[in-house]
């Protein structure tokens, strides 16, 4: 590969261009070394292609039609190109392209319209209060297990029509399935495969139940679409619904954990949110800007092309570092975390044809939950160690023990 301005320089091996080792277990996508690379150039090298580090370039490439969605590429780079996990990834809505992708999005987009999401807001508020009621009197909790795990699980279950007795299974499997998007799949492969098999079996039960007794939930609507001639096969339905169950839980779970961890480091901002709940929506954007649960979005070039002085060959993996782009000082200046500031749009939900379909639901879930938490849990602080999931893929605290003063 070479740049248009310097055809003799192979940027894939040029030592003047920073090299980021995405397979290093200690790698962090927002580490000082990444920021230093961002200041030197808009891109860096990786073992798989390039990392894109600056806001303008990430925003442009998220919408570039010469790229396809690339979530399967890191999996393939880990030697997993066949079998259960590769097949599920290949068939998921996330990695579909063209008309198959557009068709599946049309079928499920009705569930994520502003009107549909707003109808769930009372459920979100009631669920948040119910969960907090379960631990507030103790003045302490392990936040992930007590709130971040069950809260989005209840919401996506209401959307899909999952019976309450199935909640614990579904949210546990969704959490394990999220490890499929990391660079540590080999380490966790048995756990991920068990989660996918368990989730698929439960989804099959739900599909059978809705075929015999349709309801007003999304699963019933997908089955009705199939019967109206949209020709969704049993396998397509299974993959689509398992994907919705996973996406509706794991990303929001981890973003809630990232949010609270960020607020714990900025207690004045937590108090500000408690005093001014109208800042909730802006606070959600600020949390996702400074500590996104999805710090890197993958794309793969479908053709050779030149971009901002860099020659990108077909098949090249581009790792779009939204965690770096979201704090690019050229766009956001030197300011830190501040929920009172209006900012340019954060890029964590992606862009273009693959912009996150569930973004309205995730935004609403967090905007409803965070001010309730802030109003009821005063002066929260860490009460123990915080282990984290792998930094690449879907990141968040494995456990987040806190203590607090419960509101009177």
C-alpha positions in Angstrom: 0.0 0.0 0.0 1.2 3.5 -0.7 0.0 7.0 -0.5 -0.7 9.0 -3.5 1.8 11.7 -2.5 4.6 9.3 -1.7 4.3 6.1 -3.9 7.6 4.8 -2.7 6.6 4.5 0.9 4.7 1.4 2.0 2.5 2.6 4.8 1.7 -0.9 6.0 5.3 -1.3 7.1 6.5 2.3 7.5 8.1 2.6 11.0 7.3 6.3 11.0 3.6 5.4 11.3 2.6 4.2 14.8 1.8 0.4 15.1 -1.0 -0.6 17.5 -1.1 -4.2 18.6 -4.8 -5.0 18.9 -4.0 -8.5 20.1 -2.1 -7.3 23.2 -4.3 -8.2 26.2 -3.3 -4.9 27.8 -4.2 -2.7 24.9 -6.6 0.1 25.6 -8.2 2.0 22.7 -8.0 5.4 24.5 -4.5 4.9 26.0 -1.9 7.8 25.9 -0.1 5.9 23.1 -3.3 6.0 21.0 -3.7 9.7 21.6 0.0 10.3 20.7 -0.6 8.4 17.4 -3.7 10.5 16.8 -1.6 13.7 17.2 1.0 12.4 14.7 -1.4 11.2 12.0 -5.1 10.5 11.4 -4.3 6.8 11.1 -2.0 4.2 12.6 -1.0 0.7 11.5 -2.3 -2.5 13.0 -1.5 -6.2 12.2 -4.8 -6.3 10.3 -4.8 -3.0 8.5 -5.3 0.5 9.8 -6.7 2.2 12.8 -8.5 5.5 12.1 -8.0 7.9 15.0 -9.4 11.3 14.2 -13.0 12.5 14.3 -13.4 13.8 10.7 -11.9 10.7 9.1 -13.9 8.3 11.3 -17.1 10.2 10.6 -16.5 10.1 6.9 -15.5 6.5 6.7 -18.5 5.4 8.7 -20.6 6.6 5.8 -18.3 5.6 2.9 -20.1 3.2 0.5 -16.7 1.7 -0.5 -16.6 -0.1 2.9 -18.7 -2.9 4.3 -19.4 -3.8 7.9 -16.4 -5.6 9.4 -17.4 -7.3 12.6 -16.6 -10.7 11.2 -13.0 -9.7 10.2 -11.6 -9.7 13.8 -13.2 -13.1 14.3 -11.5 -14.4 11.1 -8.2 -12.9 12.2 -8.4 -15.2 15.3 -8.8 -18.2 13.0 -12.5 -18.7 13.4 -14.0 -18.8 9.9 -16.2 -21.9 10.2 -18.6 -23.4 12.7 -21.3 -22.2 15.0 -19.9 -18.7 15.8 -18.8 -17.9 12.3 -22.1 -19.0 10.9 -24.1 -16.9 13.3 -21.9 -13.8 12.7 -22.2 -14.3 8.9 -26.0 -14.4 9.1 -26.6 -11.7 11.6 -28.3 -8.4 10.7 -25.0 -6.7 11.8 -23.0 -8.2 9.0 -25.5 -8.4 6.2 -25.1 -6.0 3.2 -27.2 -4.7 0.3 -30.8 -5.8 -0.1 -30.6 -8.6 2.6 -29.5 -6.0 5.1 -32.2 -3.5 4.0 -34.9 -6.2 4.1 -34.1 -7.2 7.7 -33.8 -3.6 8.9 -37.2 -2.8 7.4 -38.8 -5.7 9.3 -37.5 -4.7 12.7 -37.2 -0.9 12.4 -40.9 -0.5 13.4 -39.9 -1.5 17.0 -37.4 1.4 17.3 -39.3 4.4 16.0 -39.6 7.3 18.4 -43.3 6.5 19.0 -42.5 2.9 19.8 -39.6 3.8 22.1 -41.7 6.4 23.9 -44.4 3.9 24.6 -41.8 1.9 26.6 -40.6 4.9 28.8 -43.1 4.2 31.6 -41.8 0.6 31.7 -38.2 1.9 31.9 -39.0 4.2 34.8 -41.0 1.6 36.7 -38.3 -1.0 36.2 -35.5 1.4 37.4 -37.4 2.2 40.6 -38.2 -1.4 41.2 -34.6 -2.5 40.9 -33.3 0.3 43.1 -36.0 -0.5 45.7 -34.3 -4.0 46.0 -31.0 -2.6 47.2 -31.3 1.0 48.2 -31.9 0.3 51.9 -28.5 -1.5 52.2 -26.5 1.5 51.1 -24.4 -0.7 48.8 -24.7 -3.0 45.8 -22.8 -4.6 43.1 -24.2 -2.4 40.4 -23.8 -4.6 37.4 -25.7 -7.5 38.9 -28.2 -5.4 40.8 -29.1 -2.9 38.0 -27.1 -2.9 34.8 -27.8 -6.6 34.0 -31.5 -6.8 34.7 -32.6 -3.3 33.6 -32.1 -3.6 29.8 -33.1 -7.3 30.0 -36.5 -6.3 31.2 -37.0 -3.7 28.5 -36.0 -5.9 25.5 -38.1 -8.7 27.1 -41.1 -6.4 27.1 -40.4 -5.5 23.4 -40.0 -9.1 22.3 -42.6 -10.7 24.6 -40.2 -12.8 26.6 -41.9 -14.3 29.7 -40.5 -12.9 33.0 -39.4 -16.3 34.2 -36.9 -16.4 31.3 -35.2 -13.1 32.1 -32.2 -14.5 34.1 -31.3 -17.0 31.3 -31.6 -14.5 28.6 -29.5 -11.7 30.1 -26.8 -14.2 31.2 -26.5 -15.6 27.7 -26.5 -12.2 26.1 -23.6 -11.1 28.3 -21.5 -14.1 27.3 -22.4 -13.8 23.6 -20.9 -10.2 23.7 -17.5 -11.7 24.1 -17.8 -12.9 20.5 -16.8 -9.3 19.4 -13.6 -9.2 21.4 -10.0 -10.2 20.4 -10.1 -12.9 23.1 -12.6 -15.3 21.5 -10.4 -18.3 21.7 -10.1 -17.9 25.5 -13.8 -17.7 25.9 -15.0 -19.9 23.0 -16.7 -22.7 25.0 -18.6 -20.1 27.1 -19.7 -18.1 24.0 -20.8 -21.2 22.1 -22.8 -22.5 25.1 -24.5 -19.1 25.3 -25.4 -19.1 21.7 -26.8 -22.6 21.8 -28.9 -21.8 24.9 -30.1 -18.6 23.5 -31.1 -20.2 20.2 -33.0 -23.0 22.0 -35.0 -20.5 24.0 -35.7 -18.4 20.9 -37.0 -21.5 19.2 -39.4 -22.1 22.1 -40.6 -18.5 21.8 -41.1 -18.7 18.1 -43.2 -21.9 18.5 -45.3 -20.2 21.3 -45.9 -17.1 19.2 -46.9 -19.2 16.1 -49.6 -20.9 18.2 -50.7 -17.8 20.1 -49.6 -14.5 18.4 -49.4 -11.3 20.6 -48.5 -7.7 20.1 -44.8 -8.2 20.5 -42.0 -7.9 17.9 -41.6 -11.7 17.6 -45.2 -12.1 16.6 -44.8 -9.2 14.1 -41.8 -10.9 12.5 -43.6 -14.2 12.2 -46.6 -12.3 10.6 -44.2 -10.7 8.1 -42.9 -14.2 7.2 -46.4 -15.5 6.7 -47.3 -12.5 4.5 -44.6 -13.7 2.1 -41.4 -12.1 3.3 -39.9 -15.6 3.4 -38.0 -15.4 6.6 -36.8 -19.0 7.2 -36.7 -20.6 10.6 -32.9 -20.1 10.6 -33.2 -16.4 9.7 -35.8 -15.8 12.4 -33.6 -17.6 15.0 -30.5 -15.6 14.1 -32.5 -12.3 13.9 -34.2 -12.7 17.3 -31.0 -13.9 19.0 -29.3 -10.9 17.6 -32.0 -8.6 19.0 -31.9 -10.2 22.4 -28.1 -9.8 22.5 -27.9 -6.3 21.2 -30.8 -5.1 23.3 -29.0 -6.2 26.5 -25.3 -6.5 26.4 -24.4 -3.1 24.8 -26.7 -1.2 27.1 -25.6 -3.2 30.2 -22.0 -2.3 29.5 -22.7 1.3 28.6 -24.6 1.7 31.9 -21.5 0.3 33.7 -19.2 2.6 31.8 -21.6 5.5 32.7 -21.5 4.9 36.4 -17.8 4.3 36.4 -17.4 7.7 34.7 -19.7 9.5 37.1 -17.9 7.9 40.1 -14.8 9.7 38.9 -16.7 13.0 38.5 -19.0 13.2 41.6 -19.9 16.9 40.9 -21.4 15.8 37.6 -23.5 13.1 39.4 -24.8 15.7 41.8 -25.6 18.0 38.9 -27.6 15.3 37.1 -29.6 14.7 40.3 -30.4 18.4 40.6 -31.1 18.8 36.9 -32.7 15.6 35.4 -33.4 17.5 32.2 -29.7 17.1 31.4 -30.2 13.3 31.1 -30.2 13.1 27.3 -27.2 15.3 27.1 -25.5 13.3 29.8 -26.0 10.1 27.9 -24.2 11.6 24.8 -21.4 12.8 27.0 -20.9 9.4 28.7 -20.9 7.7 25.3 -18.4 10.3 24.0 -15.8 9.8 26.8 -16.3 6.1 27.6 -18.1 4.2 24.9 -18.9 0.6 25.5 -18.1 0.0 21.8 -14.8 1.8 21.4 -13.9 0.5 17.9 -16.1 -0.1 14.9 -14.8 -2.3 12.1 -15.1 -1.8 8.3 -13.6 -3.6 5.4 -12.7 -2.1 2.0 -14.7 -3.6 -0.9 -12.4 -1.9 -3.6 -9.1 -0.1 -3.9 -9.4 3.6 -3.2 -7.5 6.6 -2.0 -8.5 8.4 1.1 -6.9 11.5 2.5 -3.5 10.6 1.1 -3.7 6.9 2.0 -4.1 4.1 -0.5 -6.5 1.6 0.9 -6.6 -1.8 -0.9 -9.7 -4.0 -1.2 -10.0 -6.3 1.7 -8.2 -4.0 4.1 -9.6 -3.9 7.7 -10.2 -0.4 9.0 -10.6 -0.2 12.8 -12.5 3.1 13.3 -11.5 4.2 16.8 -14.6 6.1 18.0 -13.1 6.2 21.5 -10.2 8.3 20.1 -12.4 10.2 17.6 -14.9 11.2 20.3 -12.1 13.1 22.2 -10.3 14.5 19.3 -9.1 17.9 20.5 -9.5 19.3 17.0 -13.2 18.9 17.4 -13.9 18.8 21.1 -11.1 21.0 22.5 -9.3 20.3 25.7 -12.4 20.0 27.9 -13.1 16.8 29.9 -16.3 15.2 31.0 -19.1 17.7 31.4 -22.8 16.9 30.9 -23.7 20.6 30.8 -21.7 21.2 27.5 -23.3 20.9 24.1 -20.9 19.0 21.9 -20.7 17.8 18.3 -22.3 14.4 17.8 -20.5 11.5 19.3 -19.8 8.6 16.9 -20.4 5.5 19.1 -23.6 4.5 17.4 -21.8 4.4 14.0 -23.1 5.9 10.8 -24.3 5.3 7.3 -26.2 2.2 6.3 -25.0 0.3 9.5 -25.9 3.1 12.0 -27.1 1.3 15.1 -30.8 0.3 14.6 -31.4 0.3 18.4 -29.8 3.7 19.1 -33.2 5.3 20.0 -34.0 2.5 22.5 -30.6 2.6 24.1 -30.6 6.4 24.4 -34.0 6.3 26.0 -33.1 3.5 28.4 -30.1 5.4 29.7 -31.8 8.8 29.7 -34.6 7.4 31.9 -32.4 5.3 34.2 -29.5 7.7 35.0 -31.4 10.6 36.5 -33.4 8.2 38.7 -30.2 6.6 39.9 -28.6 10.0 40.5 -31.7 11.1 42.5 -31.8 8.0 44.7 -28.1 7.1 45.1 -26.3 10.0 46.7 -22.5 10.3 46.9 -21.7 6.9 45.3 -18.2 5.7 45.6 -16.3 2.5 44.7 -16.4 -0.2 47.4 -14.0 -2.7 45.9 -12.0 -3.7 42.8 -13.5 -3.3 39.3 -12.5 -6.0 36.8 -13.2 -5.1 33.2 -14.1 -7.0 30.1 -11.7 -7.1 27.2 -11.0 -3.5 26.0 -11.9 -4.2 22.4 -15.3 -5.5 21.4 -17.9 -4.5 23.9 -16.2 -3.3 27.0 -17.6 -2.6 30.5 -17.1 -3.6 34.1 -17.6 -7.2 35.0 -18.4 -6.1 38.5 -18.9 -2.6 39.9 -19.2 -2.6 43.7 -20.4 0.7 45.1 -21.7 2.2 48.4 -23.9 5.3 48.6 -26.3 7.3 50.7 -29.9 6.4 49.8 -32.2 9.3 49.3 -34.7 9.7 52.1 
